Amino acid sequence: QAEDLTTKLEEELAKQKAEFETELATLKETHKEETDKLQALNEQAQDALQQSMNRLMKMKSKIEKDKETKKKQEENIRAEQAELEERYKHEIESLKNTTSELETQLKNAGVELLQLKQGNEALQHEMAEREEKEKTLTSTTAELEAKVQHQKAQLKKLRKAEQALEEEKKDLKEKSEKEIAELKAVVEDLEDKFARGGMMNYSLATPPKYAGSVHDLAAAAANESTVDADGLTENSVMMTRLGSRRKSVVVDPAAIAEQQDRRNKQQQEYTQALEQLTQKAQENPSIKGALEQAQADREEAARLSKELDQVKTQFAKQKKQLLDKIATLNKDAKAKTVEAASAGGVEMSTAAVAMSAVLEPQLDMASSICEMEGASALAKGRSSPMPDTNDADELKRHLQASKATEDECRQQLKLNEQEAEILTNQLEEAEEKIQNMQAKHDEELEALRARMDDTRSSLQAKLDAAEEAIDKLEEEKKNLEKSDAEAHKLQKKLDEMHTVMEEKEKASLQAGTECVRLQADVESARRESDRLKQEMDTLHKESLHWQELLEKNQTSWRAEKSEMEQELEAARAELVAEGERMSHMTLENTRLGRDHERMRLDIDCL
């Protein structure tokens, strides 16, 4: 039993020992594992703590760096913002000033452009007006030149008419002087005749101005004459001498009529020229006064011409009355001469021819017809036959009848002389009247000439004024051409100004674009500044957030650290307890070993 018990005890001890060893090995392994785990945990905790510390240090350094960076960034941002604000403030001010200046320049440029447009319109309007004026002036100049040429032609016509009038006046004056000279010659002849004491068959029936050709009358008398060769020759010689004496004062009525027609035609042309000038004067008032003066002078000339015609008519009437009286006396003398020539004989005819030969060369035979009839009567008287008888008483009676007829002729001659004296007085009065009228006519002619000179001078002055006006118009045309050139220059300058304005507009547009760009840059800078401010605010918020987060992390890290420290302390306490437990287990193992040794010794002892 003891052995069985011992065996059982040994088995049980062995079994317990095995279990104990197994359990001890298990415990050792478990302890080792737990120790390894704890060591690993400790290492992990140390690593984690170290990593956390490193991370915390890194985060702290990072946070500090971030703080410094953010502070620097904030300082940089503030400096940049201040610099940007300062710079952009100046730029904004300069941009504002530039913008205001550009706006002012744009306004001024707009005003200048408007003014230039208005000036251009005014210049175009002025150029159009000048073109119209130039056209009007050209047409007016052409019209004035045509008028001036017409006026020059009219003036030439007037001058020609004036020259014709002057020549006509000279002719009239010469004719008047010739008539006066003829009248004076007649008066002188009459005085000579009165001084010689005889007048026979004196006739002024036809004025010298209107007398016909004496040669024709002499030829007719020669054709009608039937006397002998000596008497015909004597008569022809006498009539030829009278014709040659009257030839220098004979005027052809056809020439007078032609001259009168020419004068009327010139007067008509003068009137038409004055009417045309009057019509032109209504269009051109500058020569109206001169034409009115010319019209007045023309009326005055017509009045003087009318008065002169009246004087001439009156003088012709007086002259005709005188000539009628002389013709009557000549008719009586002729009748008596014819009767004496018919009743007388050769002696009476010879005496009459002799008396005629003495008296006729001294007379101014004004009436060729009376001379012709007287010559015919004398020729017939000569051709009367002598009485074919030898009776002395009959011849004596014939001579007595011839002497009686001669006495009657002498008485008639005395009567004719008395009538001639009366006519001489009347002729002297007529000559005085003619001289007075000539003086008056000369005065009026001088006045008319003076007025014509004044009219000519006024017309010349008007013509000079018209030429000056034409010169002025030409000068104005030249000025218009100069103005046109200046207008072209101004147009060119205006085009240059338009170009400059376009360049200025382009520059202003560029400046506006630049201004807009600068404003956009300012706006972008403002936006950038706002963005930077927002970023700064965001960074500041983020910094605050990071600070809060850091504080939170720090708090959490502190809590985790405290927890980890607590855990570490707990782990250390656990480790210490585990160590103590391990020590206790070691001690227990040692005790168990000792017990085992003791039991083994006991077993050995047993």
Secondary structure, DSSP 8 states (H G I E B T S, - for coil): -HHHHHHHHHHHHHHHHHHHHHHHHHHHHHHHHHHHHHHHHHHHHHHHHHHHHHHHHHHHHHHHHHHHHHHHHHHHHHHHHHHHHHHHHHHHHHHHHHHHHHHHHHHHHHHHHHHHHHHHHHHHHHHHHHHHHHHHHHHHHHHHHHHHHHHHHHHHHHHHHHHHHHHHHHHHHHHHHHHHHHHHHHHHHHHHHHHHT---S---SS-GGG---HHHHHHHHHHH----HHHHHHHHHHHHHHHHHHHTT---HHHHHHHHHHHHHHHHHHHHHHHHHHHHHHH-GGGHHHHHHHHHHHHHHHHHHHHHHHHHHHHHHHHHHHHHHHHHHHHHHHHHHHHHHHHS-HHHHHHHHHHHHHHGGGS----HHHHHHHHHHHHHHHTS-------HHHHHHHHHHHHHHHHHHHHHHHHHHHHHHHHHHHHHHHHHHHHHHHHHHHHHHHHHHHHHHHHHHHHHHHHHHHHHHHHHHHHHHHHHHHHHHHHHHHHHHHHHHHHHHHHHHHHHHHHHHHHHHHHHHHHHHHHHHHHHHHHHHHHHHHHHHHHHHHHHHHHHHHHHHHHHHHHHHHHHHHHHHHHHHHHHHHHHHHHHHHHHHHHHHHHHH-
